[in-house]
Amino acid sequence: MTAPAAHAALFGSVLSGSTAIIAGATDTSAAQLDVLLRHMSTEFTTVLHATPQQLDALVNHPRLASYNLSSLKQVIVAGMY
């Protein structure tokens, strides 16, 4: 796994036994967010690393409630709007 130095917190998450996802790039289309949400629900993701734009798009996603994100324990947001 590789990640920018700014995402160093990811490694602590993984070392602690968490299942972490770094949301990719800046694609916040509904189709791409469905892929991310589906993966988060099937892989029982516990930590999500995202930008403010990605988090905003996820929170406002029209089908958010249809995904089981009960395993999500931590959301780490970094970047500028």
C-alpha positions in Angstrom: 0.0 0.0 0.0 1.3 3.5 -0.8 -0.1 6.8 0.3 1.1 10.4 0.4 2.9 11.5 3.5 -0.1 13.5 4.5 -2.0 10.3 5.0 0.5 8.9 7.5 -2.4 8.4 10.0 -3.6 5.6 7.8 -0.7 3.4 8.9 -1.7 3.8 12.6 -5.2 2.8 11.7 -4.0 -0.3 9.9 -1.6 -1.3 12.6 -4.4 -1.0 15.1 -6.4 -3.7 13.2 -8.7 -1.3 11.5 -10.0 -1.7 8.0 -9.2 1.7 6.4 -10.1 3.2 3.0 -8.6 6.3 1.5 -11.2 7.8 -0.9 -9.6 8.1 -4.3 -8.7 11.4 -6.0 -11.6 13.9 -6.4 -14.3 11.9 -8.2 -17.5 12.6 -6.3 -19.9 11.4 -9.0 -22.9 9.4 -7.7 -21.7 6.3 -9.5 -18.2 6.4 -8.0 -19.6 7.1 -4.5 -21.9 4.1 -4.9 -18.8 2.0 -5.5 -17.1 3.4 -2.5 -20.2 3.0 -0.2 -20.8 -0.5 -1.5 -17.1 -1.4 -0.7 -17.3 0.2 2.7 -20.4 -1.8 3.6 -19.2 -5.2 2.3 -15.7 -4.9 3.7 -16.9 -3.6 7.1 -14.7 -0.5 6.9 -13.9 1.0 10.3 -11.9 4.1 9.2 -12.4 6.4 6.2 -9.8 9.0 5.1 -11.4 11.6 2.8 -11.2 15.2 1.6 -13.9 17.7 2.7 -15.4 17.6 -0.8 -15.7 13.8 -0.7 -17.2 13.8 2.8 -19.7 16.4 1.7 -20.7 14.4 -1.3 -21.0 11.2 0.8 -23.1 12.8 3.5 -25.5 14.2 0.8 -25.6 11.1 -1.3 -29.2 10.2 -2.1 -28.8 6.5 -1.4 -26.6 6.8 1.7 -29.2 5.3 4.0 -29.4 2.2 1.9 -25.8 1.2 2.9 -24.8 -0.5 6.1 -22.0 1.6 7.5 -22.4 0.4 11.1 -18.8 -0.7 11.2 -17.5 2.8 10.5 -15.9 4.1 13.7 -13.7 7.0 12.5 -13.7 9.5 9.6 -10.5 11.5 9.1 -10.9 14.5 6.9 -8.0 16.5 5.6 -7.6 19.1 2.9 -9.1 22.4 1.9 -12.5 23.2 0.5 
